[in-house]
Amino acid sequence: MNGVNSKYEEWMKGSWSTAKSFSSNDTLPLVSDNDINDNESNNDDDDDDDDNHPEHNDPHWFEPRPNELTFPPNTINYNSVLNAWSRASRYDPHAALRAEKILLNRMELPYEGSGGKGNKGGEGRGGGPRGRMVTYTDQDRIERAMNIADRLEAWARRTRSTSHSTHNNQWSSGKKSNQAMDKSSNNSTTVMVTTNDEEDDDDAQEMDTFNDSNIVSNRNHRSSNTYTFRQHNKARDLDVEVYNSILVAYSREQTGDHAASVMQLLDRMELLAEELDMPSVRPNQRSYNVALGVIANAATRVDTSLAEYYKGDDGDDVSDYSDDEIEEEEDEEEEEEEEKTPKSSGSRRKRKEDKINKTKLDNKNNKSSTKKKPKKQPQQPFNPLYAGRAAESILGRMLSRNFRPDAYTFASVLNTYQRIPKGKLDAALAADGVVRGMESLHLHGRIDEPPDVFHYTMVCACWSRSGEQGVAGERCSEILRHMQERDTAGYPRVRPNIRTFNAVIDSHAYNGRVAEAEDMLLSMVDNYESSAARSMDGIEDEELPIRPDSFSFNTVIQQWARSRTPEGGRRAEVVLDRMLKFHYDGNADVRPDERSFAYIIYHYTKGAGRMNPDAPDRALKLLRRMIQMYRQGYKELLPAYQNKTNPIFAFTSVVDAHSVLRRSDSGIVGDELLGAMAKLGKTIEALRPNTYACLSVLYGWSSCGAVDAGEHATKLLQKMEADMKAAEKRGEESIMRTTQRCYILAQTSWARSPSKNKAAGALEVLDMMERNFASGNLESKPTVQAYSMVLNACAFADMVQDNNGRAVKASMKTQQKAFHIAELTLDRIRKEPYHNVAPNPVIYGTFIKCCGRLDLPEDIAVESAKRVFEECRQAGLVSDFVLTQLRYALRPAQFLEVLVKNGYADLDRKGKSISRDGKRIRHIRVSELPQDWTMNVDRNK
C-alpha cells in the first residue's frame, strides 16, 4: 500500500510540477455555477484572443491543471458521455445530460474559458437551455451524441497535432512520458513504443499484441528501414465502438430516414482513421451490419435522403471511374514520389479527392468543347434504387477490406431491395445478382456460408413484385429448381420451405398468371394429402412434401378476386371451398381469415363481377357464411381491431351492391346487416355501426322503392340523433353523427316511395335537419337540395300504391295537401334562412313541375306556374330545366302567352310557332331567350 502511495505522490509531483501543496486543512477551490456562467458569457470575447494565450501552444494542455478541482478531458470521458446519449432511450435520459454537464463545464470549460472555443450555454446540436430538464426524443439524443462526437474529434485532432509536433523535443525529456525501446537481435529494425505513466497496467500489457493496422510506417526514415509501432491508447485514440453506439441509436429511431446519416458517418469514420492515423476508428463488421439494417428500414421511403447523398453522381461521367482505378494510379504515383517528398497522414486522401475533382473537371471541359452552346442539363429522374446502391456499396467496402460478410449481411442487402417501393424489375435484377455473387464468393472462399433458403426466398419475393408478367413467374420457378438441385448436391439449409413456395405462387398470381398459381397450389395440396394417406397406410415418405398454409390459399383467392374476368369470383370460391375442406380434413392451423371472404365479396360488389345479376346474392351468401363461422369460433374472420381489411366494409359493400342495382330488397338487407353489426359490435369494436354504415342502409332504403322505405329511413335518422344525444350526455363523441347526406337520402326514400304521406314525410325530415343544425351539429346544415327534395316529393305525390301493391292515382285531397306543402317550402327558402341557401333554377323548376303533375284546379295551377316563372325570370335564373317544366305545365298557347308577357319577341322565327290544332309548339331554346332572363344561371351545374 505504501508503494502505491509513493507512486501516486511521485506522479503528482511529475504532473503538477507548478502546483501548490494543499494541506489537510485547506479547502479545494470549487467552480460555482455563477463562475461557469461568467465564463460562458465571456466566450465570445475570448474567441478573438486565442493567439494571445500561451496555453494554446502548450502541447500538454490536456494534462491535469493546478489550483483547480478539474481534470482535462480524454477520449474515455468523451466516449462515456457519447455512450450515455446513444443509450439514453434505454436508461435514464437525464443521466446523459448530467454527464455532459460534467464534461463541458468541469473539464472543457476551465481551459476553454481562458480563450478556447467552449460550449456556449451548454447547448449543442439539439441542445436546450441550461438547468432545465427537458424530455428528449430519440432524434434529439442522436443530435446530442453527434455534438459530443464533434467535440471528441476536434479534441483528437488538436491532441494528435500537438503530440506529433513536439514528439522529438519535449516528450523525450522524461518528465511527461517514458519511451520504451526494444531492439531485435540483428539490430536491423527498431521498435518504438510510446506509453504514458497515467495509463493502467492493462494498457502496458498490450505492447505484445500488435495488429498490422497499428503499424505505422515512418516514411521520413524509409531508407533506414526503421518502423514505428504505436500502441492503441485508450485515453487518446478514438474507438470504433463509440461510433457503433451512434449507429445503433440510428437503428432504434424508427420515425426518420437515417440512411444518408449512417452513410455519412461511415465516411466520417474512414476519413478520421486515415487523417489521424487511427486504425481503431475504422468501421468494423458490426458497423457495416448495423448501417445495413438502417438502410433496409429506410428503403420503403420514396423521398429517401440518399438522393441528396448521391446528388451529382448520377449525371457525372466520373461515376464510371471507380475508386479502385483511382487508388491503383495513386499507388503508382506514390511509389515514384514517396522517397522524394514526405507525406502527412491525410495526404493520400487529399490526392484522391483532387484526382476525382480533376477528372470531373476534365469531363465537363470535354463536353463543353464539343458544343458551341451548352444546353442546361435535364434534371435527373428519380432513382428508386438509392437504398440498394448504398447497401451494395457497404458490401463492397467490406470485401475490399478483407472482411468476410456473413449471411446476415447479404440478407440485409436483399431485404433492402425487397422493401424498395417502385423498384420493380431493377430491384429484382439487382437482388438476383446479389445471390449469384454470393454463390461466386463462396465458391472462391471469400465468404464462409453459401446462400441459404432465406436468401433465395427474398429474391423470389423481389421478382413477385417486379410486375413483369411471364418473366417473374418463370424466373421464380427456375430459382426453385435451382434450390432443389443444390439441396440434392448437399448444400446446407437450402431446401425450399413454405415461404419459398408462397413466394413462387405469389410471383405467378401477382403478375397475371393466376391459373398457374392455382395449379401449383392444388398440386401442393394433392401431394400433401397423398403423403398423408400413405402415412395412414404405414408407408412413410423420406421427405414430407411442403404443406400449404393460409397465405398460399389467400394469395390465389386475392388474385382471382382482383382479376378483370367475370368468372374470377367463382374461381376464388372454388379455392375457398378447397381451403375449408383442407382445414376440416385435419389441418387445423390452415384457417380462413377475414381476407379469405373479403376479397371475394369485393369482387362481387366493387370488382369485375359486380354487374352479374346474381352478384349481390352471392356476396350476401358469403357474408352470412362468414358470420356463421365466426359464431362457431372462427374469431379471426371478424377481428376485434381495424386493419387493412376493414370488417365493416364487407357489410356496407353488400348493401351497396343491392342498392346500385335498385333491388327491391336492398332496404331489408341493409336493416338485417345493420342489426347483425349492432349485435357483433358489442364484442367487436370495429363493427359498431357508424355514420358510414348508416349511410349504406339509408342508400338501400332510398333505392328500393318500397312503400315503407321513408318510414324506415326516418326511424334510422331518429336512432342516430338519439345516439348523438346519449353520447353528448356521456361527454363523448358519437360515431353515428348525422350529416347532410343522411337527411337527403331519407328524403329520397320518401320521394321514391309510393306512399300517400311522402310529401309530409320529406317535410318532416327537413324539419329534423333544421333542428339538428340548430342544436350545434354543423355537419347537418340544410342545403338547397334539401328544400328541392321536399318539392320533388310533392311533385310525385300524384301516384300511390294500393293494398294490392298496384300503382294508382292519389286522391285529390292528397295531391292538394302535397301542393300546399310545396308552397310552404318555397316560401321558407325565399327567406334565405341560411347562408348560400336561396332559390335557384332547380327550386323554381321543381315547383312548376308540381303545378303540372298534381291534379289541381286549373286556375290555381296556371296562375301559380305563371307567378313563379315571372319571379324566376326577374331573378335571371331561367334555365333549360325551368323552360321545359313550364312547357309541360301549360298549354302551348298559355306557354307562348307567358313568354310574350315577360318580353319574349322572337315568336315566329321560322314562320310558325304553334301548330294549327294548338297542341304542338316549336322548340324554343334557352339561347333564344333574352340575356337578362339567364344572366344568373350557373352554366357549370
Stockholm file with secondary structure:
# STOCKHOLM 1.0

chainA/1-941         MNGVNSKYEEWMKGSWSTAKSFSSNDTLPLVSDNDINDNESNNDDDDDDDDNHPEHNDPHWFEPRPNELTFPPNTINYNSVLNAWSRASRYDPHAALRAEKILLNRMELPYEGSGGKGNKGGEGRGGGPRGRMVTYTDQDRIERAMNIADRLEAWARRTRSTSHSTHNNQWSSGKKSNQAMDKSSNNSTTVMVTTNDEEDDDDAQEMDTFNDSNIVSNRNHRSSNTYTFRQHNKARDLDVEVYNSILVAYSREQTGDHAASVMQLLDRMELLAEELDMPSVRPNQRSYNVALGVIANAATRVDTSLAEYYKGDDGDDVSDYSDDEIEEEEDEEEEEEEEKTPKSSGSRRKRKEDKINKTKLDNKNNKSSTKKKPKKQPQQPFNPLYAGRAAESILGRMLSRNFRPDAYTFASVLNTYQRIPKGKLDAALAADGVVRGMESLHLHGRIDEPPDVFHYTMVCACWSRSGEQGVAGERCSEILRHMQERDTAGYPRVRPNIRTFNAVIDSHAYNGRVAEAEDMLLSMVDNYESSAARSMDGIEDEELPIRPDSFSFNTVIQQWARSRTPEGGRRAEVVLDRMLKFHYDGNADVRPDERSFAYIIYHYTKGAGRMNPDAPDRALKLLRRMIQMYRQGYKELLPAYQNKTNPIFAFTSVVDAHSVLRRSDSGIVGDELLGAMAKLGKTIEALRPNTYACLSVLYGWSSCGAVDAGEHATKLLQKMEADMKAAEKRGEESIMRTTQRCYILAQTSWARSPSKNKAAGALEVLDMMERNFASGNLESKPTVQAYSMVLNACAFADMVQDNNGRAVKASMKTQQKAFHIAELTLDRIRKEPYHNVAPNPVIYGTFIKCCGRLDLPEDIAVESAKRVFEECRQAGLVSDFVLTQLRYALRPAQFLEVLVKNGYADLDRKGKSISRDGKRIRHIRVSELPQDWTMNVDRNK
#=GR chainA/1-941 SS CHHHHHHHHHHHHHHCTTCCCCCTTCCCCCCCHHHHHHHHHTHHHHHTTGGGCGGGGCTTTTSCCTTSSCCCCCHHHHHHHHHHHHTTTTSCHHHHHHHHHIIIIIIIHHHHTTTSCCCGGGCCTTCCCTTCCCCCCHHHHHHHHHHHHHHHHHHHHHHHHHHHHTTTTTGGGSSSCEEEEEECTTCSCEEEEEECTTSCHHHHGGGGCCCGGGEECCGGGGGGTCCEECCCCTTTSCCHHHHHHHHHHHHHCCSSCCHHHHHHHHHHHHHHHHHTTCGGGSCCHHHHHHHHHHHHHHTTCSSCTHHHHTTTTTTCGGGGSCHHHHHHHHHHHHHHHTTTSCCCTTHHHHHHHHHHHHHHHHHHHHHHHHCSSCCCCCCCCCCTTHHHHHHHHHHHHHHHTTCCCCHHHHHHHHHHHHHCTTCHHHHHHHHHHHHHHHHHHHHTTSSSSCCCHHHHHHHHHHHHTSCCTTHHHHHHHHHHHHHHHHHHHTCTTCSCCHHHHHHHHHHHHHTTCHHHHHHHHHHHHHHHHHHHHHHHTTCCCSSCCCCCCHHHHHHHHHHHHHSSSTTHHHHHHHHHHHHHHHHHTTCTTCCCCHHHHHHHHHHHHTSGGGGSTTHHHHHHHHHHHHHHHHHTTCGGGSCSSCCSSCHHHHHHHHHHHHHHTTCTTHHHHHHHHHHHHHHHTTTCGGGSCCHHHHHHHHHHHHHHCCTTHHHHHHHHHHHHHHHHHHHHHHTCCCSSCCCHHHHHHHHHHHHHSCCTTHHHHHHHHHHHHHHHHHTTCGGGCCCHHHHHHHHHHHHTTTEEECTTSCEEECCHHHHHHHHHHHHHHHHHHHTCCBTTBCCCHHHHHHHHHHHHHSCCCHHHHHHHHHHHHHHHHHTTCCCHHHHHHHHHHSCHHHHHHHHHHTTCCCCCTTSCSBCTTSSCBCCCCGGGSCGGGSTTCCTTC
#=GC SS_cons         CHHHHHHHHHHHHHHCTTCCCCCTTCCCCCCCHHHHHHHHHTHHHHHTTGGGCGGGGCTTTTSCCTTSSCCCCCHHHHHHHHHHHHTTTTSCHHHHHHHHHIIIIIIIHHHHTTTSCCCGGGCCTTCCCTTCCCCCCHHHHHHHHHHHHHHHHHHHHHHHHHHHHTTTTTGGGSSSCEEEEEECTTCSCEEEEEECTTSCHHHHGGGGCCCGGGEECCGGGGGGTCCEECCCCTTTSCCHHHHHHHHHHHHHCCSSCCHHHHHHHHHHHHHHHHHTTCGGGSCCHHHHHHHHHHHHHHTTCSSCTHHHHTTTTTTCGGGGSCHHHHHHHHHHHHHHHTTTSCCCTTHHHHHHHHHHHHHHHHHHHHHHHHCSSCCCCCCCCCCTTHHHHHHHHHHHHHHHTTCCCCHHHHHHHHHHHHHCTTCHHHHHHHHHHHHHHHHHHHHTTSSSSCCCHHHHHHHHHHHHTSCCTTHHHHHHHHHHHHHHHHHHHTCTTCSCCHHHHHHHHHHHHHTTCHHHHHHHHHHHHHHHHHHHHHHHTTCCCSSCCCCCCHHHHHHHHHHHHHSSSTTHHHHHHHHHHHHHHHHHTTCTTCCCCHHHHHHHHHHHHTSGGGGSTTHHHHHHHHHHHHHHHHHTTCGGGSCSSCCSSCHHHHHHHHHHHHHHTTCTTHHHHHHHHHHHHHHHTTTCGGGSCCHHHHHHHHHHHHHHCCTTHHHHHHHHHHHHHHHHHHHHHHTCCCSSCCCHHHHHHHHHHHHHSCCTTHHHHHHHHHHHHHHHHHTTCGGGCCCHHHHHHHHHHHHTTTEEECTTSCEEECCHHHHHHHHHHHHHHHHHHHTCCBTTBCCCHHHHHHHHHHHHHSCCCHHHHHHHHHHHHHHHHHTTCCCHHHHHHHHHHSCHHHHHHHHHHTTCCCCCTTSCSBCTTSSCBCCCCGGGSCGGGSTTCCTTC
//
